[in-house]
Amino acid sequence: MRRVSLAAALAALSLADSAALAQSASSRWFPVPDTAVYQTGDSWSDGGTTFRLYGVQSCLRGTSFTNTHGVRRDCGEVSLAMLIALIRDLRPQCYDAAEARPTRTMFVFCVATRIEGAGKGSRIDLGTALIATGFAFAALKPDGAPVHAPYFEAQALARSTRAGLWAFPDLPDPNAIILRALRQGSLASPRAPAP
């Protein structure tokens, strides 16, 4: 239970960047549509545009870990399931922070406001929630530096408390896989770490 409260506290604290964005351009906030097609644990598409959580890296599909029952699970599918669950439960509003052309990819921050229960009125950053609970990772730049420092801090907490996927010793860290592929020049997919 302590892990969940730490993750929730971290999620609430890391919203300074997102809150500042909300005050400066509230017209750019939008909900994740019900028609969204979820692609990975950090992205979905709608209307020909891919929306990707800024600074978040999900587990890669096709990589696996062994759960507590000794069953091999696809790490990317687990990240995807958590993203879908959090979006459906939290109903966040997203802000388009950057666009990658010509790929029609929008990088977004998504924030939800609790409307009832403990923490009513508090804001939850979706990226922090995914990372702090151990179901996503802080994206890294090709040089290994974090894209968004608060997410890297959330990841450090999740890792140290063995939250979510960090509980499994054979967790396939997607950043290590991506950085290794970049160094070897063999990244087959254009899906490099998010800016």
N, C-alpha and C positions, 0 to 999 in steps of 0.2 A: 504494500500500500504506500510505503514511503516513496517509491519510484514514481508513482502516478502524481503525488502531490508535488514533488520536485519538478517533474516535467510540466505540470500545469503552472507552477510558479514561474518557471523559465519562459514558458510561452507568453504569459501575461507581461513579463518584464521586457521582452525583446520587441515590443511593438512600437518603440519610439520612431523608427524609420517609417513604418507603415502609417502611423498616426499623422506624421508630418505630411506625407503624401496626400492623405485624405483631406487635410485642411487646405492644401494648395490647389487641388483640382478635383473636386468632388464629382464633376460631370464625367470623369473617366472611370468611375466605379461601375461594375456590372456583376450580376450573379452568374454562376456556372449554370448554363442552361440545362434543362431536363433532357434535351436532345443531344447532349455531349456524348461523344464516343471516347471512352477512356482507352488510352494507348499504353501508358506505362504508369508506374507509381508516382510520376511527377508531371504527367501531361495528359491532355485530352484534345480532341478536335471538335470543331463545330463550324459549319458553313465554309468549309475549305481552308480554315485557319487552324493551326496547331497552337494551343496555349500551353506554356510550360512554366512551372513554378520557378521563379528567379532564384538562383543560388542553391537549388535542391537537386540532388542526384538520387534516384531510386536504385534499388537493386536491379541488376541486369537480367532480363529474361534469358533462360537457358543456363543460368548459374544456379547451383543448389546448395542447400545446407541440410543437416540431419537434425530433425526436431527431437524433443525429449522422449518420444516413443520409438525412436530409431528409424523413422520414416524420412526418406529424402523428399524435400519440398523445393519447388522452383522459387527462388528468392524473388525474382521479378514479379511473379504472380502474387506473392504475399504482400509486397509493397503496393501493388495495384489494388488489391482488396482493401488495404488500409486507407488509401487515398479515396476510394469510392465511399467507404463507410464514413470517413470524416466529412466529406463534402455533403453527403446526404444528411448526416446528423447536425452539422454546424451551419449549413446553408450560407457559406461565406460570400462576401462581395470581393471582387477582384479588381485590381488596378493594373492597367497596361503600362509597364515600366520601360519596356524596350521592344523593338521589333527587329527581327533578323530577315533581311531580304536577300535573295528572292524567294526564300523558303516559305514565306507566309507563316512565320512562327512569331508569336507574341510571348514575351516573357512577362509574367505577372506576379504580383504579391496578392495574396488572398487573406482576408481578415473576417472573422465572425465576431458578433457581439452576443454575449450570453444574455438571454431575455428572461430567464427564471432561475430559481435555485441559488445555491452558493455561488458567489462570484457574479451575481446579476449585474449587468452593465459592463463587465470586464470584456476586453477584446482579446481574441485568440488568433495569432498568426498561424495560418495553415502550415507553412513551411516549418516553423518552429515546432508545431505540434507533431508533425510527422517525424522530424529528426530527434526531438527530445524523447519521444516514446520508442525510438530505436527502429523505426520502419522506413526511414530514408536517411540520407547522408548529406553533409554539407558539400556542395559541388566545389571542385578545385579547378584553378586555372592550369594551363599546361605546365607552368613552372612549379606547381604544387601548392601555391598560395590559395587560401580560401577566397571564393567569389564574394561571400557575404560573411564577415567575421562573426556576427551574432549566431549564425547557424553553425559555425565551427565550434563555438563555445557550447551550444546545445548538444552537438555530437559528442564532445568530450565528456559531458555529463552523462549522456546515455551510455557511452562506452564504459565509463568508470562504474556505473551502477548496473551494468549488464542488462539494460532495458531492451525489450523487444528482441530484434534479431541479434543483438550483441550477446545474448545469453548463449548462443550456439558457437562452440569453438571453431567450427569449420565454415563460419560466415564468409561468403565471397565478397570482400569489400570492393564495390564497383569502382571506386576511385583508384585503387591500386591496379585493377585490371585495365582501366582506361589509360592511366598514366604509363603503365608498362607498354601498352599497345602504341601509344603516341611515341614513346622513346624508340621503339622498334620500327616505327613507320608502318605499322600493319593495322591501323584502325580501319576496319572494313566498312564501318558505318559512319555517316557524317554526324553521328550523335556524340559529339565530344562534350566535356563538362559545360554546363550552362554558364553564360556570362553573368 
